[in-house]
Amino acid sequence: MKATLRHGVQALLILLAVLAPLSVQAERKLLDQVVAIVDEDVILQTELEARISTIASRLNAQGTALPPRQVLEERVLDQLITESIQMQMADRAGMRISDNELNETMANIAERNGMTLAQFENQLAAEGVAYNQAREQIRREMLTSRVQQRQVGNRVRVTDREVENYLESLEARGGNNAQYRLAYIFVSVDDPSNEAEVDAAREKAQRLRNQIASGRDFREVAVAESDASNALEGGDMGWRAEGQLPSLVAPVVPELPVGEPSEVLENNSGFHLVMVMDKRGGEQQQMIQQHRVRHILVRPSEARTDNQAETMIRDLYQQLQNGASFSALAREYSDDPVSGSDGGNLGWVSPGQMVPAFEQAMLAADIGELRGPFRSQFGWHILQVQERRQKDISGDVRDAEARQAIYRRKFETELQNWLQEIRDEAFIEFKGEYAKDAPAEEEPVS
């Protein structure tokens, strides 16, 4: 009897040992079931749930109401699919984000929010987001941004004439460099030639506008209804200078009261709503100190050691001290071919234009003083500051801002087109409850 009982217990233990791994496997399969196949990648249920949790925590922290669970799942899954396509492109291109680069980015994010890195980690934890999870998401965002810059940036060109027209238009509107914190909702139209589709999209946009005007939170509507790529951020576009406003909303935003939705705006891609969440700033004169400077450079080379280069530059310095012509020595001996041919002249130099060692010596030099010899990453230098002046660079800044604003407008348009292209070209298969338009199973023939 005891032997029989002992054998029975052993058999039960063996059975449990066999079934336990199967139970764990079944549980893991349930937790990690595939919800979508995207080219050579898969999106798992756990990834979807983690991203939903992160976005829900952020929206709750902002006080933005969540859309229905099904809507949120669909939007987050759509985001993950687009992200997966771009991450695979980054991998094929050999793009990487080093730990040092990622650590620096996390520290910068914390600093911009007025926190130390430890405080930032605690804040994330308070919002229910693990620091490592946030860190990985930032890494993915950095990679997708690089892919977009490489793929989309090559499509964008800004001409001088476009900059001139832009500034003329801005001046005609009385632009004063005010800045606006914007939120945005987009209702897309896939086929502009389909009148029924266009009418339906227009009606939807107007309905959303009416709901917002009646008190519904703009960011909540963006999360639940917007087709824009920033929908899950509540449509937040960040701060934009007046000169950097997208062309569609540029005539509207300066006249739009803070907190009120715009009228429905229309272009070929669909219908748009914008809201000014906050406003600040105005035009200011921007002055910098410039230095008219010349230099002589002696580089180490295969034929000249660093010690020999130093000896040579010290000899040239002594000749200058003895009254030799700076421009003559620069033409004969300087290893900077551009400035050397012009007697060492670098022209007017602005802050940040030169390498640190050169700029430090330039700032410390009195007018007319020979400064050096000193070493930079390029070799050994002697410099002389010939003149200093205060320069109003507002015009230069406006040109640069105009060029950047035009670039951003074009980039945003091209980005949306490109994202649609890569989605259309990718193999995407939904699984389980997320399968769309799956054929119904046929009844067996009796």
Phi, psi and chi 1 to 4 in degrees:
 res  aa     phi    psi   chi1   chi2   chi3   chi4
   1 MET       -  -45.9  178.4   69.0  177.1      -
   2 LYS   -63.7  -39.1  -70.4 -178.1  178.9  179.2
   3 ALA   -62.7  -41.4      -      -      -      -
   4 THR   -63.9  -41.1  -56.7      -      -      -
   5 LEU   -65.7  -40.4  179.7   59.8      -      -
   6 ARG   -64.1  -43.9 -175.5  168.4   62.1 -108.9
   7 HIS   -62.1  -36.7  -70.6  -48.3      -      -
   8 GLY   -65.0  -41.7      -      -      -      -
   9 VAL   -64.0  -42.9  170.5      -      -      -
  10 GLN   -61.1  -42.1  -69.6  174.8  -16.6      -
  11 ALA   -63.1  -39.6      -      -      -      -
  12 LEU   -65.4  -41.7  178.7   58.8      -      -
  13 LEU   -63.4  -40.1  -69.3  174.6      -      -
  14 ILE   -63.7  -42.1  -68.0  171.4      -      -
  15 LEU   -62.6  -42.9  179.3   60.7      -      -
  16 LEU   -64.3  -38.0  -71.3  173.5      -      -
  17 ALA   -64.2  -33.5      -      -      -      -
  18 VAL   -76.3  -42.9  171.5      -      -      -
  19 LEU   -75.3  -31.4  -68.3  179.2      -      -
  20 ALA   -57.3  -50.7      -      -      -      -
  21 PRO   -60.3  -36.0  -22.1   33.3      -      -
  22 LEU   -64.9  -38.0  -65.5  176.9      -      -
  23 SER   -65.6  -43.2  174.8      -      -      -
  24 VAL   -62.6  -42.9  171.6      -      -      -
  25 GLN   -62.4  -40.3  -69.7  174.2    7.6      -
  26 ALA   -64.5  -41.7      -      -      -      -
  27 GLU   -65.0  -43.1 -177.0  178.8   -0.2      -
  28 ARG   -63.7  -41.0 -176.1  178.4  -59.2  138.3
  29 LYS   -61.8  -38.8 -177.9  176.8 -179.6 -178.7
  30 LEU   -65.9  -43.2  177.6   62.5      -      -
  31 LEU   -70.8  -36.5  -70.0  174.8      -      -
  32 ASP  -108.8   29.1  -74.6   -8.5      -      -
  33 GLN   -65.6  146.2   62.2 -177.0  -26.0      -
  34 VAL   -74.5  129.6  173.8      -      -      -
  35 VAL  -104.6  -20.2  -63.3      -      -      -
  36 ALA  -160.1  143.1      -      -      -      -
  37 ILE  -105.0  128.3  -61.1  172.4      -      -
  38 VAL  -126.5  102.2 -175.9      -      -      -
  39 ASP    51.5 -114.3  -73.0  -26.2      -      -
  40 GLU   -99.3   12.9  -61.0  178.5    1.8      -
  41 ASP  -119.1  162.9 -170.8   22.1      -      -
  42 VAL  -128.7  150.7  -64.0      -      -      -
  43 ILE  -110.5  125.6  -63.5  172.9      -      -
  44 LEU   -96.6  158.4  -57.5  175.7      -      -
  45 GLN   -58.6  -39.0 -176.9   73.0   43.1      -
  46 THR   -64.8  -37.5   47.2      -      -      -
  47 GLU   -63.0  -44.3  -66.5  179.1   72.5      -
  48 LEU   -62.1  -46.0  177.8   60.6      -      -
  49 GLU   -65.0  -39.6  -66.8  -62.6  -27.3      -
  50 ALA   -64.0  -42.4      -      -      -      -
  51 ARG   -68.2  -40.0 -177.3   64.6   62.4   84.9
  52 ILE   -59.6  -43.6  -70.9  172.9      -      -
  53 SER   -62.4  -43.0  176.0      -      -      -
  54 THR   -62.9  -47.6  -61.8      -      -      -
  55 ILE   -66.8  -40.7  -69.0  172.8      -      -
  56 ALA   -62.9  -39.6      -      -      -      -
  57 SER   -63.9  -42.4  -64.5      -      -      -
  58 ARG   -65.6  -43.3 -174.9  179.9   67.0 -119.3
  59 LEU   -66.1  -38.9  -66.4  174.2      -      -
  60 ASN   -63.6  -39.8  -75.2  -30.4      -      -
  61 ALA   -64.8  -30.8      -      -      -      -
  62 GLN   -82.0   -9.2  -65.5  173.5  -10.9      -
  63 GLY    78.2   20.1      -      -      -      -
  64 THR   -94.0  126.4  -57.8      -      -      -
  65 ALA   -65.7  142.8      -      -      -      -
  66 LEU   -81.6  145.4  -61.1  178.0      -      -
  67 PRO   -73.6  172.4   28.9  -34.7      -      -
  68 PRO   -54.4  150.1  -25.3   33.7      -      -
  69 ARG   -54.6  -43.6  170.6   72.2 -175.2 -165.7
  70 GLN   -63.3  -41.0 -177.9  179.0   -6.1      -
  71 VAL   -64.0  -44.3  172.4      -      -      -
  72 LEU   -62.7  -42.6 -174.0   58.0      -      -
  73 GLU   -60.2  -45.9  -77.8 -173.9   -4.5      -
  74 GLU   -61.7  -42.8  -70.0  176.8   -4.8      -
  75 ARG   -70.9  -40.3  -70.2 -176.9  170.1  -85.8
  76 VAL   -68.7  -40.6  173.2      -      -      -
  77 LEU   -63.0  -40.0 -178.6   54.0      -      -
  78 ASP   -61.7  -41.2 -174.0   70.4      -      -
  79 GLN   -62.8  -43.7 -177.4 -174.1   74.8      -
  80 LEU   -64.7  -36.3  -73.4  171.0      -      -
  81 ILE   -65.7  -49.1  -71.7  170.0      -      -
  82 THR   -60.9  -39.5  -56.0      -      -      -
  83 GLU   -65.7  -41.6 -172.8  178.1  -71.5      -
  84 SER   -61.7  -42.7  172.6      -      -      -
  85 ILE   -58.6  -44.8  -62.4  170.1      -      -
  86 GLN   -71.1  -36.2  -65.9  173.2   87.2      -
  87 MET   -64.9  -37.1  -69.9  -65.7  -68.5      -
  88 GLN   -67.2  -36.8  -69.0  179.9   68.2      -
  89 MET   -63.6  -41.5  -64.7  174.5   73.2      -
  90 ALA   -63.2  -40.9      -      -      -      -
  91 ASP   -65.2  -42.3 -174.0   61.2      -      -
  92 ARG   -65.4  -30.6  -71.4 -166.9  -64.7  -89.9
  93 ALA   -84.4   -2.1      -      -      -      -
  94 GLY    74.4   22.4      -      -      -      -
  95 MET   -76.8  139.5  -64.7 -178.9 -178.4      -
  96 ARG  -140.7  150.5  -61.5  -70.1 -176.3  -89.7
  97 ILE  -114.0  115.9  -56.6  -65.6      -      -
  98 SER   -72.2  159.0   68.1      -      -      -
  99 ASP   -60.9  -40.0  -74.1  -17.8      -      -
 100 ASN   -62.6  -42.7  -72.1  -20.6      -      -
 101 GLU   -65.2  -40.8 -171.7  177.1    1.2      -
 102 LEU   -67.8  -42.1 -175.4   54.1      -      -
 103 ASN   -60.7  -41.5  -68.8  -22.6      -      -
 104 GLU   -64.3  -40.3 -176.5  178.0  -14.6      -
 105 THR   -64.3  -43.8  -60.4      -      -      -
 106 MET   -61.7  -41.3  -62.8  -61.0  -70.3      -
 107 ALA   -63.6  -39.1      -      -      -      -
 108 ASN   -66.5  -39.4  -71.3  -22.2      -      -
 109 ILE   -62.3  -44.3  -66.6  173.0      -      -
 110 ALA   -61.6  -43.5      -      -      -      -
 111 GLU   -64.3  -40.8 -176.7  178.1   -4.6      -
 112 ARG   -63.4  -24.8  -72.8 -160.9  -59.9  -90.7
 113 ASN   -96.1   11.5  -73.9  -84.8      -      -
 114 GLY    68.8   32.2      -      -      -      -
 115 MET  -129.4  158.3  -55.7 -178.6 -145.6      -
 116 THR   -79.0  169.5   65.4      -      -      -
 117 LEU   -63.4  -37.9 -160.6   54.9      -      -
 118 ALA   -65.0  -41.6      -      -      -      -
 119 GLN   -65.0  -37.9  -69.6  170.1  -26.8      -
 120 PHE   -62.9  -42.7 -178.2   48.5      -      -
 121 GLU   -62.3  -41.6 -174.0  171.2   -9.8      -
 122 ASN   -65.4  -37.6  -68.7  -24.1      -      -
 123 GLN   -64.4  -42.6  178.5   63.8   31.9      -
 124 LEU   -60.8  -43.0  -71.8  171.2      -      -
 125 ALA   -62.3  -39.0      -      -      -      -
 126 ALA   -63.5  -28.2      -      -      -      -
 127 GLU   -90.6    4.8  -65.2  176.2    5.0      -
 128 GLY    81.5   20.6      -      -      -      -
 129 VAL  -115.1  123.0  179.6      -      -      -
 130 ALA   -69.0  139.9      -      -      -      -
 131 TYR   -59.2  -44.7  179.2   76.4      -      -
 132 ASN   -62.7  -35.2  -72.6  -21.0      -      -
 133 GLN   -67.2  -43.9 -180.0 -177.6  -16.9      -
 134 ALA   -64.3  -39.5      -      -      -      -
 135 ARG   -62.0  -41.9 -166.6  170.9 -177.4  -87.5
 136 GLU   -67.0  -37.7  171.6   61.1   16.7      -
 137 GLN   -66.5  -38.5 -179.1   56.3   28.9      -
 138 ILE   -63.2  -40.6  -65.9  -62.4      -      -
 139 ARG   -60.1  -44.0 -176.2 -175.0   71.6   83.4
 140 ARG   -65.2  -39.5  -66.1  171.9   70.7   89.3
 141 GLU   -66.1  -37.3  -70.9  175.5    3.6      -
 142 MET   -64.8  -40.3  -69.2  171.6   69.9      -
 143 LEU   -67.1  -45.4  -80.3  171.7      -      -
 144 THR   -64.4  -35.5   55.5      -      -      -
 145 SER   -62.3  -40.2  177.1      -      -      -
 146 ARG   -67.8  -39.3  -71.5 -172.5 -178.6  179.4
 147 VAL   -61.4  -45.6  170.4      -      -      -
 148 GLN   -62.8  -42.2  -69.1  169.8    7.0      -
 149 GLN   -62.1  -39.9  -73.2  -64.3  -29.4      -
 150 ARG   -70.9  -45.6  174.9  179.2  -69.3 -170.6
 151 GLN   -80.0  -41.4  -62.2  -66.8  -31.3      -
 152 VAL   -91.1  -36.9 -178.8      -      -      -
 153 GLY   -57.5  -32.4      -      -      -      -
 154 ASN   -67.1  -18.2  -68.4  -26.1      -      -
 155 ARG   -86.9  -14.3  -57.7 -176.1  179.5 -167.3
 156 VAL  -100.6  128.2  179.4      -      -      -
 157 ARG  -130.8  137.8  -64.1  -71.1 -178.5  -88.7
 158 VAL  -121.7  123.5  179.6      -      -      -
 159 THR   -94.8  160.3   66.9      -      -      -
 160 ASP   -61.3  -37.0  -68.4  -18.9      -      -
 161 ARG   -64.8  -38.2 -174.0   56.7 -168.2  162.5
 162 GLU   -63.0  -39.0  -74.3  175.8  -43.8      -
 163 VAL   -64.2  -44.7  172.6      -      -      -
 164 GLU   -61.2  -46.2  -67.6  171.1    7.8      -
 165 ASN   -62.7  -40.0  -69.2  -20.6      -      -
 166 TYR   -62.0  -47.5  177.9   92.4      -      -
 167 LEU   -66.3  -37.8  -68.9  172.9      -      -
 168 GLU   -63.5  -41.5  -70.7  172.2    2.6      -
 169 SER   -66.0  -40.8  174.3      -      -      -
 170 LEU   -64.4  -42.0 -176.4   63.8      -      -
 171 GLU   -65.5  -38.9 -175.5  175.0   -7.1      -
 172 ALA   -64.3  -30.2      -      -      -      -
 173 ARG   -85.7   -2.3  -62.6 -160.6  -52.1  -91.1
 174 GLY    73.2   33.1      -      -      -      -
 175 GLY   -59.4  137.7      -      -      -      -
 176 ASN  -130.3   21.9   64.2   -7.7      -      -
 177 ASN    63.6   23.3  -73.5  -20.2      -      -
 178 ALA   -62.3  153.2      -      -      -      -
 179 GLN  -117.9  145.8  -68.0 -174.7  -36.9      -
 180 TYR  -130.4  135.1  -55.6   87.7      -      -
 181 ARG   -91.1  114.8  179.8   78.4 -176.9  -98.6
 182 LEU  -112.1  149.6  -59.9 -179.8      -      -
 183 ALA  -125.9  153.0      -      -      -      -
 184 TYR  -144.5  140.3  168.3   68.1      -      -
 185 ILE  -128.6  136.9  -69.9  171.8      -      -
 186 PHE  -128.8  129.2  172.7   46.2      -      -
 187 VAL  -112.7  110.4  178.7      -      -      -
 188 SER   -81.9  156.7   65.7      -      -      -
 189 VAL  -126.5  114.1  174.1      -      -      -
 190 ASP   -71.8  -38.0  -66.5  -28.5      -      -
 191 ASP  -127.6   94.9 -177.3    5.1      -      -
 192 PRO   -61.3  -18.4  -20.9   32.8      -      -
 193 SER   -82.4   -9.6   63.7      -      -      -
 194 ASN   -90.4  102.1 -174.0  -36.9      -      -
 195 GLU   -62.4  -36.8  -67.8 -174.4    8.5      -
 196 ALA   -64.6  -41.7      -      -      -      -
 197 GLU   -66.2  -41.5 -178.0 -178.7  -12.7      -
 198 VAL   -63.6  -44.1  171.4      -      -      -
 199 ASP   -63.2  -40.8  -70.9  -17.9      -      -
 200 ALA   -64.6  -40.9      -      -      -      -
 201 ALA   -66.4  -40.0      -      -      -      -
 202 ARG   -63.7  -43.9 -178.1 -174.7  -65.4  108.1
 203 GLU   -63.3  -39.4  -69.8  174.6    6.1      -
 204 LYS   -63.9  -46.0  176.8 -178.7  177.5 -179.7
 205 ALA   -61.0  -41.8      -      -      -      -
 206 GLN   -67.3  -38.3 -172.5   60.7   53.5      -
 207 ARG   -63.0  -42.8 -178.0  175.9   70.8 -105.5
 208 LEU   -64.6  -40.0  -62.6  178.8      -      -
 209 ARG   -62.5  -41.9 -162.4 -101.3  174.6 -151.9
 210 ASN   -64.0  -40.1  -66.5  -18.7      -      -
 211 GLN   -63.4  -42.0  -68.5  173.8    2.2      -
 212 ILE   -66.4  -43.2  -65.3  165.0      -      -
 213 ALA   -62.7  -26.3      -      -      -      -
 214 SER   -88.0    0.3  -60.9      -      -      -
 215 GLY   120.9   -6.4      -      -      -      -
 216 ARG   -71.2  138.5 -171.8  179.3  176.9 -169.6
 217 ASP   -64.5  128.5 -175.6   72.8      -      -
 218 PHE   -58.0  -44.6 -168.3   99.9      -      -
 219 ARG   -65.6  -36.2  -67.2  170.6  -61.5 -176.3
 220 GLU   -62.1  -43.4  174.4 -166.5  -18.9      -
 221 VAL   -64.3  -41.2  176.3      -      -      -
 222 ALA   -60.3  -45.5      -      -      -      -
 223 VAL   -60.3  -43.5  171.3      -      -      -
 224 ALA   -84.0  -28.3      -      -      -      -
 225 GLU  -125.4  -23.3  -55.4  -73.2   -5.5      -
 226 SER   -71.8  143.5  177.5      -      -      -
 227 ASP   -95.5    4.2  -64.7  -38.1      -      -
 228 ALA   -73.8  157.0      -      -      -      -
 229 SER   -68.0  -19.0   57.9      -      -      -
 230 ASN  -100.2   20.6   67.1  -15.0      -      -
 231 ALA   -58.0  -43.5      -      -      -      -
 232 LEU   -73.9   -4.1  -69.3  173.6      -      -
 233 GLU   -98.8   17.1  -76.1   72.7   52.0      -
 234 GLY    73.4   19.4      -      -      -      -
 235 GLY    75.4   10.7      -      -      -      -
 236 ASP   -64.2  124.2 -172.5    8.4      -      -
 237 MET  -103.9   -0.9  -64.2  174.9   66.8      -
 238 GLY    74.6 -168.4      -      -      -      -
 239 TRP   -82.4  133.6  -74.3   97.0      -      -
 240 ARG  -129.2  128.5  -62.8  -71.2 -177.9   93.7
 241 ALA   -66.5  155.5      -      -      -      -
 242 GLU   -56.8  -35.6 -177.1  168.8  -16.6      -
 243 GLY   -73.8   -6.4      -      -      -      -
 244 GLN  -112.2   12.0  -63.2  174.9  -24.2      -
 245 LEU   -72.1  138.6  -64.1  174.5      -      -
 246 PRO   -54.8  143.5  -25.3   34.7      -      -
 247 SER   -58.1  -32.9   54.8      -      -      -
 248 LEU   -65.3  -37.9 -179.4   67.2      -      -
 249 VAL  -101.0   -7.8  -55.8      -      -      -
 250 ALA   -55.2  -42.3      -      -      -      -
 251 PRO   -72.3  -17.5  -15.7   31.1      -      -
 252 VAL   -95.2  -44.8  175.3      -      -      -
 253 VAL   -58.0  -46.2  166.7      -      -      -
 254 PRO   -59.1  -25.5  -25.8   36.5      -      -
 255 GLU   -98.5    0.4  -53.9  -60.3  -34.8      -
 256 LEU   -90.3  123.5 -165.2   61.3      -      -
 257 PRO   -63.5  146.6  -21.0   33.3      -      -
 258 VAL   -60.9  131.2  173.3      -      -      -
 259 GLY    88.7    1.8      -      -      -      -
 260 GLU  -111.7  137.0  -68.3 -171.9   14.9      -
 261 PRO   -73.8  148.5   29.2  -34.9      -      -
 262 SER   -71.3  167.7   68.5      -      -      -
 263 GLU   -67.2  164.8  -64.0  -62.4  -31.7      -
 264 VAL   -67.0  125.7  174.5      -      -      -
 265 LEU  -105.6  145.6  -53.2  172.4      -      -
 266 GLU  -129.3  138.7  179.5  179.5   -2.2      -
 267 ASN  -144.8 -170.6   63.5   10.4      -      -
 268 ASN   -64.1  -24.9  -70.5  -24.6      -      -
 269 SER   -86.2  -18.0   61.1      -      -      -
 270 GLY   152.8 -146.7      -      -      -      -
 271 PHE  -124.0  146.7  -61.7   88.5      -      -
 272 HIS  -136.2  146.7  -46.9 -103.7      -      -
 273 LEU  -129.3  142.1  -66.0  169.8      -      -
 274 VAL  -135.1  147.9   65.9      -      -      -
 275 MET  -134.2  136.4  176.5 -178.6  -78.8      -
 276 VAL   -84.7  111.6  177.5      -      -      -
 277 MET   -81.9  -29.1  -47.9  -58.7  -74.1      -
 278 ASP  -162.5  163.7 -160.2   -0.9      -      -
 279 LYS  -145.0  145.9  179.1 -179.2  177.4 -179.9
 280 ARG  -156.7  166.1   67.9 -173.6 -178.2 -166.6
 281 GLY    84.8 -179.4      -      -      -      -
 282 GLY  -177.8  177.1      -      -      -      -
 283 GLU   -74.0  136.6 -171.6  169.9    8.2      -
 284 GLN  -136.1  146.3  -64.4  179.1  -10.0      -
 285 GLN   -74.7  139.9 -170.1  178.5   42.1      -
 286 GLN  -119.4  112.6  -59.3 -173.8   50.8      -
 287 MET  -109.6  139.5  -55.0  -64.8  -66.1      -
 288 ILE  -134.1  159.4   62.0  168.1      -      -
 289 GLN   -94.1  126.8 -173.9 -179.6   58.8      -
 290 GLN  -111.3  154.9  -69.6 -175.2  -40.4      -
 291 HIS  -126.4  127.3  -46.5 -100.6      -      -
 292 ARG   -91.4  114.8 -171.0  163.3   66.1   85.7
 293 VAL  -134.8  152.2   64.0      -      -      -
 294 ARG  -132.6  158.2   57.5 -176.7  179.2  178.1
 295 HIS  -151.3  164.4   83.0  135.2      -      -
 296 ILE  -122.4  131.9  -63.4  171.8      -      -
 297 LEU  -118.4  132.4  169.6   65.7      -      -
 298 VAL  -121.9  115.7  176.8      -      -      -
 299 ARG   -95.5  140.7  -63.9  177.7 -174.2  -90.6
 300 PRO   -65.7  152.4  -17.5   31.0      -      -
 301 SER  -153.7 -176.2   64.7      -      -      -
 302 GLU   -62.8  -29.8  -66.7 -178.2    2.1      -
 303 ALA   -95.3   -4.1      -      -      -      -
 304 ARG  -143.2  116.6 -179.3 -166.1  -63.4  148.8
 305 THR   -71.6  168.3   66.8      -      -      -
 306 ASP   -63.6  -37.7 -169.8   66.8      -      -
 307 ASN   -64.0  -40.8  -73.1  -22.0      -      -
 308 GLN   -66.2  -37.9  -70.6  171.5  -27.9      -
 309 ALA   -63.8  -42.2      -      -      -      -
 310 GLU   -63.8  -42.8 -177.6 -179.8    2.8      -
 311 THR   -60.8  -40.5  -61.7      -      -      -
 312 MET   -66.7  -43.1 -178.7  176.0  174.9      -
 313 ILE   -68.2  -33.2 -162.0   76.1      -      -
 314 ARG   -69.5  -34.5  -68.6 -169.3 -178.6  -79.7
 315 ASP   -66.2  -41.6  177.9   65.3      -      -
 316 LEU   -64.0  -39.3  -66.6  172.9      -      -
 317 TYR   -61.5  -41.3 -177.8   80.2      -      -
 318 GLN   -65.5  -38.5 -169.7   59.5   51.2      -
 319 GLN   -62.7  -40.4  -68.3 -176.3   51.8      -
 320 LEU   -64.1  -40.3  -68.6  169.8      -      -
 321 GLN   -62.4  -29.8  -68.9  -79.0   53.1      -
 322 ASN   -86.1    2.9  -67.2  -24.2      -      -
 323 GLY   106.3    6.1      -      -      -      -
 324 ALA   -65.0  155.4      -      -      -      -
 325 SER   -74.5  125.2  166.9      -      -      -
 326 PHE   -60.7  -48.4 -164.8  107.2      -      -
 327 SER   -65.2  -36.2   58.1      -      -      -
 328 ALA   -67.5  -43.6      -      -      -      -
 329 LEU   -66.3  -38.4  -69.3 -179.0      -      -
 330 ALA   -62.8  -44.0      -      -      -      -
 331 ARG   -62.7  -36.4  -71.8 -170.1 -178.6   93.9
 332 GLU   -85.0  -35.5 -176.0  173.2   -4.4      -
 333 TYR  -118.9  -18.2  -65.4  106.5      -      -
 334 SER   -68.6  137.9 -179.1      -      -      -
 335 ASP   -91.2    8.5  -70.3  -34.4      -      -
 336 ASP   -95.3  100.6 -179.2  -10.3      -      -
 337 PRO   -64.6  -31.0   21.9  -31.4      -      -
 338 VAL   -73.6  -56.8  176.6      -      -      -
 339 SER   -73.0  -31.5   70.1      -      -      -
 340 GLY   -60.1  -39.9      -      -      -      -
 341 SER   -68.9  -15.9   62.9      -      -      -
 342 ASP  -110.5   31.2 -169.9   26.7      -      -
 343 GLY    71.7   21.9      -      -      -      -
 344 GLY    88.2    0.8      -      -      -      -
 345 ASN   -70.7  128.0  -70.1  -40.5      -      -
 346 LEU  -103.7   -6.5  -68.3  168.2      -      -
 347 GLY    76.8 -157.7      -      -      -      -
 348 TRP   -82.5  124.6  -72.6  101.7      -      -
 349 VAL  -110.9  130.4  176.2      -      -      -
 350 SER   -97.9  160.3  -60.1      -      -      -
 351 PRO   -56.7  138.6  -25.4   34.5      -      -
 352 GLY    82.7   -2.1      -      -      -      -
 353 GLN   -81.9  -28.5 -166.8  172.0  -22.6      -
 354 MET  -107.4  165.2  -49.7  -56.5  -72.0      -
 355 VAL   -66.4  155.6  -65.1      -      -      -
 356 PRO   -54.5  -44.4  -28.7   36.1      -      -
 357 ALA   -61.8  -40.6      -      -      -      -
 358 PHE   -68.3  -44.8 -167.8   99.0      -      -
 359 GLU   -64.5  -38.1 -179.7  156.7  -29.0      -
 360 GLN   -61.8  -44.4 -176.3  178.0   -1.2      -
 361 ALA   -66.6  -39.1      -      -      -      -
 362 MET   -63.9  -42.9  179.1  179.5   68.9      -
 363 LEU   -68.5  -31.5  -67.2  173.9      -      -
 364 ALA   -81.6  -17.5      -      -      -      -
 365 ALA   -77.9  140.9      -      -      -      -
 366 ASP   -79.6  158.5  -66.6  -32.0      -      -
 367 ILE   -63.1  128.9  -66.3  176.1      -      -
 368 GLY    87.5  -12.9      -      -      -      -
 369 GLU   -75.6  139.0  176.2 -168.5    0.0      -
 370 LEU   -80.7  124.5  -68.4  171.7      -      -
 371 ARG  -115.2  122.7 -162.5   76.7  179.0 -176.3
 372 GLY   140.4 -168.4      -      -      -      -
 373 PRO   -69.4  149.4  -17.5   31.5      -      -
 374 PHE  -142.0  159.6   63.8   90.5      -      -
 375 ARG  -105.7  135.1 -174.8   76.1  158.3   82.7
 376 SER  -123.6 -177.2   81.2      -      -      -
 377 GLN   -65.7  -16.7   66.4 -163.5   65.2      -
 378 PHE   -94.0  -18.2  -62.5  108.0      -      -
 379 GLY   144.8 -153.5      -      -      -      -
 380 TRP  -100.8  135.3  -70.9   92.5      -      -
 381 HIS  -124.3  153.7  -54.8 -102.3      -      -
 382 ILE  -126.8  133.8  -58.8  167.4      -      -
 383 LEU  -130.1  161.5   67.4   75.8      -      -
 384 GLN  -143.1  122.7 -176.6 -179.0   53.6      -
 385 VAL   -84.9  119.3  175.4      -      -      -
 386 GLN   -93.5  -24.4  -61.6  172.0  -73.7      -
 387 GLU  -165.2  152.4 -169.1  178.9   -8.5      -
 388 ARG  -129.9  152.4  -74.1 -167.8  172.4   97.8
 389 ARG  -153.7  157.6   69.4 -178.9 -178.4 -173.7
 390 GLN   -93.4  128.5  -66.9  -66.1  -42.3      -
 391 LYS  -121.6  125.9  170.6   73.3  170.1  175.9
 392 ASP   -80.5  111.4  178.5    7.3      -      -
 393 ILE  -103.6   17.4   60.6  167.2      -      -
 394 SER   -55.2  -41.5  -58.2      -      -      -
 395 GLY   -64.5  -43.0      -      -      -      -
 396 ASP   -63.6  -41.5  -64.3  -25.5      -      -
 397 VAL   -64.1  -41.9  171.3      -      -      -
 398 ARG   -62.0  -40.2  -78.1  168.0   62.1   84.4
 399 ASP   -61.3  -46.4  -74.2   -7.1      -      -
 400 ALA   -65.1  -41.0      -      -      -      -
 401 GLU   -66.2  -38.0  -71.6  178.5  -13.7      -
 402 ALA   -63.4  -45.8      -      -      -      -
 403 ARG   -61.2  -42.2 -170.2  172.1  -63.5  -83.9
 404 GLN   -67.2  -38.2 -178.3   63.6   18.8      -
 405 ALA   -64.6  -43.1      -      -      -      -
 406 ILE   -64.5  -42.0  -63.0  167.8      -      -
 407 TYR   -60.0  -45.3  176.8   86.9      -      -
 408 ARG   -64.1  -40.1  -72.3  179.5   64.0  177.0
 409 ARG   -59.3  -50.2  -72.7  179.8 -177.6  177.7
 410 LYS   -64.9  -39.9  -69.7 -173.2  171.7 -176.4
 411 PHE   -62.3  -44.8 -175.7   89.9      -      -
 412 GLU   -62.1  -39.8  -71.4  170.3   -1.4      -
 413 THR   -66.2  -47.5  -60.5      -      -      -
 414 GLU   -65.0  -34.6  -73.2  -63.0  -29.9      -
 415 LEU   -62.2  -45.2  175.5   60.3      -      -
 416 GLN   -62.8  -41.4  -64.5  -55.7  -42.0      -
 417 ASN   -63.0  -42.7  -66.0  -23.2      -      -
 418 TRP   -67.6  -41.5  177.4   74.5      -      -
 419 LEU   -61.5  -39.0  -71.3  174.0      -      -
 420 GLN   -67.2  -38.2 -172.8   59.4   54.1      -
 421 GLU   -61.8  -47.8  -72.1  173.2   15.0      -
 422 ILE   -69.7  -29.6   63.3  174.5      -      -
 423 ARG   -66.5  -42.8  -77.1  -68.4  -63.2  -98.9
 424 ASP   -65.6  -32.7  -68.3  -17.4      -      -
 425 GLU   -85.2  -16.6  -66.2  169.7    0.0      -
 426 ALA   -81.9  152.2      -      -      -      -
 427 PHE   -87.7  118.3  171.5   80.3      -      -
 428 ILE  -129.3  124.9  -58.4  169.9      -      -
 429 GLU  -131.8  121.9 -178.9  179.8   -4.9      -
 430 PHE   -86.8  148.2  -64.8   91.9      -      -
 431 LYS  -121.9  157.9  -66.8  -67.7 -173.3  178.7
 432 GLY    59.2 -136.5      -      -      -      -
 433 GLU   -68.2  -13.9   63.1 -178.0  -72.9      -
 434 TYR   -90.9   -4.1  -59.0   96.1      -      -
 435 ALA   -61.8  133.8      -      -      -      -
 436 LYS  -111.1  137.5  -61.2  177.8 -179.5  179.2
 437 ASP    55.4   34.5  -58.6  -36.7      -      -
 438 ALA   -70.2  136.7      -      -      -      -
 439 PRO   -65.1  139.8   22.8  -32.1      -      -
 440 ALA   -68.3  144.4      -      -      -      -
 441 GLU   -71.0  136.8  -66.6 -175.3    3.8      -
 442 GLU   -80.2  143.8  -65.7 -177.4    1.8      -
 443 GLU   -71.6  138.8  -67.4  -68.8  -28.6      -
 444 PRO   -63.5  143.7   22.4  -31.6      -      -
 445 VAL   -81.6  126.5  178.4      -      -      -
 446 SER   -85.4      -   57.2      -      -      -
